[in-house]
């Protein structure tokens, strides 16, 4: 039996946080963390403890269907970054409020 897959599976890249050169930028009345990765500017969407890494990865897999996302990780924490060109960034405060509660977010900026 042949199985046809119509929708391609995309997995977000996971990179070591220590290899980043983050910067700060002003956006919608507050300062945010940013980074440059593969010719794209990203905003730190949220940060969770290392124990919640799997849940964050699952959430990123849902977001990547319509947004460019990257995950960074170190031994203590894991962060989700969203492209500044993504439509959800324009409504940062409203959309950020609906991040799944199971993530136990330690920071969201």
N, C-alpha and C positions, 0 to 999 in steps of 0.2 A: 504494500500500500504506500502510495506517495503522499506526503504531506506538504502542502504549499503554505509558506509563510508570507503573508501579504504585507505585514508591517515589520520593518526592520527593528531589531533591538539595539538600542543605543545605551551604552554604559558611560556614566560621567567619569572623567579622568580624576584620579586620586594622586595628589602630589605631596611631597614632604614640605611641611610648613617652613622648615629651616632653609629651603632653597628660594624662598620668596624674597622680593624686595617690595614690601608693602609701602603704601603712602596714605596720607590722610587727605580728604577732600570735603568741601562744604556742599551739602545737599539737603534741601528742604528743612532749613532751620537748625541743622545739627552737623557735626563732624562725623564722617564715616571712614572706615578702612577700605582702601582700594588696592588693586594689584593689576599688573599687566601680564597676560598669559596668551601666547599664540596669537599675537596681533589683535588682542581684544582687551578692553578694560572691564574689570569686574568689581563689584561691591560685595563686601562681606554681608551675607544675608542673615546667618545665625551661627552660633558656636555652641557645641554641646560637649559634655564630658566624654572621655574615651569609651565609657561603658555604654553610651547611647549611639555609638558609631554606626551600628547596623541599621537602626531606625533612620538615622540621617541619610544613609546611603539609599535606603528605600524611598524616602521622600525626594531625594535628588533624582532618582530614576523616574519618578512621576513628573517632576518639573522639567526634565530635559526634553520631554516630548514637544514642548513649545518654547523653551528658553535655553540659552547657552548657560551651562552651569559647570562648576569645578568644585571638587572637594579637596581641602587641605587637611593634613593630619600630623600630629606629633604624639608623643607618649601620653600626654594628659588630656588633650582635647582634639576636636575635629570641627572644621568650619565648612559651611556651604557658601559658595560665592556665586552670584548671578551677574550676567553681563549687563553693563549699563545700557545697552541697547534693547534689552528685554522689556516688553510692555509692562510687566509687573513692577518694575523699578519706578516707573512714573507715578505709581500709586503706592509707594513704599510703605507708608504708615498703615494704610488700610489693609493691604495684602499681608503684611508681616503679622498682623493681629490674628490671621487665620492659620498660622503655622500649627501643625498638629500638636496637641498638648502632650502627647506621649513622649515628645522629644526632650522634655525637661530642659528648656533652653537656658543657658547660662548667660548668653549675650545675644542680642539681635540688633545689629547696626552695621 
